[in-house]
Amino acid sequence: MRLLGTAAGRASDRDRTRALLRGLTERETQVLACLGEGLSNARIARRLHLSEATVKGHVSRVLDELGCANRTQAGLIARDAGLP
């Protein structure tokens, strides 16, 4: 019983996390997924074919939208949401 309650709690946590992500653009979601992988702005820029300045802007907006104090918190949200 306890295991089922824990699994259900995780599912509802994931749903709440995904609801937070609905406010992000597709590109911001891609940047967030990269944060979840622990990539630097430079690596994100190369992967998404953007300038580092553009990535920095996206990271700032993601942090603001999600209410995160830093990119590590945002990366954890990406992981919790199951972003690729």
C-alpha positions in Angstrom: 0.0 0.0 0.0 2.7 2.4 0.9 4.5 1.8 -2.4 1.4 2.6 -4.3 0.9 5.9 -2.3 4.5 6.9 -3.1 4.1 6.1 -6.8 0.8 8.1 -6.9 2.6 11.0 -5.1 5.3 11.0 -7.7 2.8 11.0 -10.5 1.0 14.0 -9.1 4.4 15.8 -8.5 5.2 15.1 -12.1 1.9 16.5 -13.2 2.4 19.7 -11.2 5.9 20.0 -12.6 4.6 19.6 -16.2 2.0 22.3 -15.5 4.8 24.7 -14.6 6.4 24.0 -18.0 3.3 24.9 -20.0 4.3 28.6 -19.6 7.6 28.0 -21.4 8.1 28.3 -25.1 9.3 25.3 -27.1 12.9 26.8 -27.2 12.8 27.5 -23.5 11.8 23.9 -22.9 14.7 22.7 -25.0 17.1 24.9 -23.0 15.6 23.5 -19.8 16.2 20.0 -21.0 19.8 20.9 -21.6 20.0 22.3 -18.1 18.7 19.0 -16.9 21.7 17.4 -18.5 24.0 19.8 -16.7 25.2 21.5 -19.9 26.9 24.9 -19.8 25.6 27.9 -21.7 28.3 27.4 -24.3 27.4 23.7 -24.8 23.7 24.5 -25.0 24.5 27.2 -27.6 26.4 24.7 -29.7 23.7 22.0 -29.4 20.8 24.3 -30.3 22.7 26.5 -32.8 22.2 29.7 -30.8 24.5 32.4 -29.5 25.6 32.2 -25.9 23.9 35.5 -25.3 20.6 34.1 -26.6 21.0 31.0 -24.3 21.7 33.3 -21.4 18.4 35.1 -22.1 16.5 31.9 -22.3 18.0 30.6 -19.1 17.1 33.8 -17.3 13.5 33.5 -18.5 13.3 29.8 -17.6 14.6 30.6 -14.1 12.0 33.4 -13.7 9.1 31.4 -15.1 9.8 28.4 -12.8 10.7 30.5 -9.8 14.2 29.0 -9.5 17.1 30.6 -7.8 19.7 28.9 -9.9 20.2 26.6 -12.9 20.6 23.5 -10.7 17.1 23.9 -9.4 15.8 24.3 -12.9 17.8 21.2 -13.9 16.1 19.2 -11.2 12.7 20.4 -12.4 13.6 19.2 -15.9 14.5 15.8 -14.5 11.4 15.6 -12.4 9.3 16.5 -15.5 11.0 13.7 -17.4 12.4 16.0 -20.1 14.7 14.2 -22.6 
